[in-house]
Each structure stands twice: as C-alpha cells, then as structure tokens.
Amino acid sequence: MGIDISIELLTLLMFGSLVVLLMAGMPLAFVTGGLACVFLFILGDANTLNIVPSRIFPMMTNYQLSAIPLFIFMAAMLERAGLISEMFDVIYKLLGGLRGGLASATIIASTILAAMVGVIGAAVVTMGIIALPAMLERRYDAKIAMGAIMAGGTLGILIPPSILAIIYAVVAEQSVGELFIGAVIPGLLLSGLYILYVTVRCHFNPDLGPPIPVEDRVSNIEKLHLIGRMAAPIILIIVVLGVIFSGVATPVEAAGIGTFGAFIVAAIHRRLNWPTVREACITTLKATSMVIWIMFGATIFVGLYVLEGGQEFVQESLAATGLGAWGILITMQVLLIVLGMFLDWVGILLLAVPIFVPIIKALGAQAFGLDDPNDLVLWFGVLYLVNMQMSFLSPPFGYALFYLRGVAPDSIPMSDIFRAALPFLAIQLIGLALCMVFPEIITWLPRLVYG
C-alpha cells in the first residue's frame, strides 16, 4: 500500500518539485509525466499506475485533436511557399506612407497570419526576419518595431484557427466552433488597440516611426494590383473560417480543407515542390509531437492531483478567502499571469483548466451577471485565451521574447526586448479587463451565429 499524505503537503510536494525541475531546465512533458508516475507509486501501489493508460487513451482517440497537425501543416505550407513575406510586402507598400505605418502593417500582417497559422513561434520568427530589418532600415525606434512584432505574433493564440483553443475545448469539453467564434472580436479588439497605440505615439513623435520616402510609395492602381496578389491566401482563410462558423464543417474537416487549400495556394504561387512539402511535414511532426507529449504528461499529473482530492482543496481554499465570485475570477487570472511567466502555454492549460473550469461552473452564471451557463463557460474560455497571450510577452521567460531574440540583430540587448514588450503587455491587460467587464465582447458573436 502507498503512503498517506495530507492534501496540503501533497500540493506543496507535487507543485514544488514541478517548479524545481522546470527551473533546472528539464522538458515539461517528461517532468509532468515522470513526477506523476513517481507520486502514483508513492501514494498507491503498482495497480494505481493503471491511471496512466486510462488518462492517455481518451486523448489518443479524441477526434477533435486531429485538427492540430492539419492546421500546423497548413501554416507550414503557407510559410514555406513564401506567402508570409509577400503578404508583408503588400501591406508595407499600402501603409508605408503613414507615420508608424510599417509597425501598423506588421500588426495587420500578423493578424492575417494568425488566421492562417494559429502557431505563435512561426509568426514572431517570420515577422522578425522580414519586418524588423525593414523597420530598422527606415530608422524606426527599435522598441516600437520589436513590440509590434511580438504583440502581433501573440494574436495567433487567440484568433481562430488557434491550436490552444482546440486543446482548451477538448480539456474543458466545449465546442471548438463556439470558442473560435467567441475569440474573433477580442482578437480584433487587441489588434486594433496595438495599432491605435503605435499610431498615437508616432503621431506625437514622428521620429519613432517615420513614413517611407515619397519615391518608395506606390500609386492607387499599383495598390489594387498588390491586393490582387494576396487574393488566394485571403480566400483560403475566409473559406476555412467560413465553413466552421456556418456549421457546414467541423474544425477538423475545415483543417482538412485548409491543408488541401494550402497545396493549391502554393501551386498558384509556383512554390509547390518536394522540398517545400518535406520541410512542412518535418515542422508539423516536431510541433505536434511536442504538444501531444506535454498533453500526455500533464493529464496524468492533474488526474492524480484531482483523484487525491486536489479539486476540492483548491475550491475550499478559494472559498475560504471570502473574495466572492469576481474576486475568485480575478485571483484565477492573476494566477494564470504568474504561471505564464514561467510555464509553457500547453502546460498551463493542462494544469490549471481542469481545476479552474469546475470551480467557475460551481459559482454559476448569475454570479457574473450572465443568463446562460453555456455563456459562462465560453466567456471563461476566451478570457483564458486572452490571458495566455500575456504569457508570451511576460518577462523573464515569455516565449515571444526569446523567439525574437533568435532573429534580432546582436546589437540589440535582451533588456531592450524586455522593455519593448512592456507597453504591449499593458495593452493586453486592458484588453483582458474589457473582456471581463463587458462579457458581450465575447458572447455576442456566438449568440448571433448559433442563436
């Protein structure tokens, strides 16, 4: 028989050892899975290890998760076909004549890219390679340039088809389509706030983002021609999101349509060849394997914690604070922001969401001024997605900061990259607060589409 440990001590041991091992630089997937097996053996006996296959098997057979490799492959194909650099070139020429126009162009390109890609690393690295040299060459302030790239890149976690939204929907047992639609307006709201910030700052201080010289600008006829060049990828986005939103196809089927469409778009742009397909396949294999292994490890870890009474312990601890429903919700958001400073987004989802969602459901829709319990789950889900954007920009371990460090010139110190992220982090906090105070930002569009 296993050792009997109180839930308070178990919480300290499980999450304490998790933090220590992650700080030591070990991969999240193997830390969570390994620790879970160790604690399973300490707390139970050899038979208790049966929880491992019982937690993993439902995930292996989950139909919704097959959308992940398909969307990643679609993104990789579009990236390898050179469409992202072409898209930036088009928006750069359309907006370059405005103050801060290139930074705004970067954010708009990243927003469109988010609707194509759904993977953050690809967006930040690609825009860092393409947009950063273009802006620095035009004497843009490095912090505005880097901030626009990082903030724009994080939109991939929110704007559909987001990989995180698919995993969240599976873990929280929610409709992927509803979550996708609920995230559209918050995503566009944040994109708009970033552009507003850049435009206002460059308006009052033109040295931060000077317009491109008159001789480099293009005529209106050329602008129409440029927009025509981007027709194929834009139509692909509209088709993929359209079939999901209209209910014609499930997200998995839409991902299949998108993958097929990516082949056609690459062929139209004369980039469909064996090296492109091979590279896209390798990228997909690496990214999908990472996500799935983290899911396996974290689901066993959380499964054991919940089995030992962790769910009730967290619920009682939050209730004992006497904060009320809004206080508990704000505490959860703060916890997610803190976790985002140190942990990977998939890890946070699989560790926090199975514990938080039942607590939110128990508080009830009425506590937050919502009429429908379905609205409550959807609202919390999108709040979670908005919050996770912040984790990518949060020093010291925000992923977007390090993605950009990998492609930024060596002359730019890491401290400047941190400082560049802070104003945009504040904008994300404003966006999160708006979505909390005005739930209609999230619930209005799904209600319109699904009634």
GIBEL-V209205 format. One record per run of one state. SS is the DSSP state (A for helix, B for strand, O for the rest). FROM is the first residue (numbers start at 1). TO is the last residue. If there is no record, write none. Layout:
# GIBEL-V209205
SS|FROM|TO / SS|FROM|TO
This chain:
# GIBEL-V209205
O|1|6 / A|7|23 / O|24|27 / A|28|43 / O|44|45 / A|46|60 / O|61|62 / A|63|80 / O|81|82 / A|83|95 / O|96|100 / A|101|117 / O|118|119 / A|120|137 / O|138|141 / A|142|157 / O|158|162 / A|163|171 / O|172|175 / A|176|204 / O|205|205 / A|206|208 / O|209|213 / A|214|216 / O|217|219 / A|220|229 / O|230|230 / A|231|245 / O|246|250 / A|251|268 / O|269|273 / A|274|307 / O|308|309 / A|310|320 / O|321|323 / A|324|342 / O|343|344 / A|345|363 / O|364|364 / A|365|368 / O|369|372 / A|373|393 / O|394|398 / A|399|407 / O|408|413 / A|414|437 / O|438|439 / A|440|450 / O|451|451
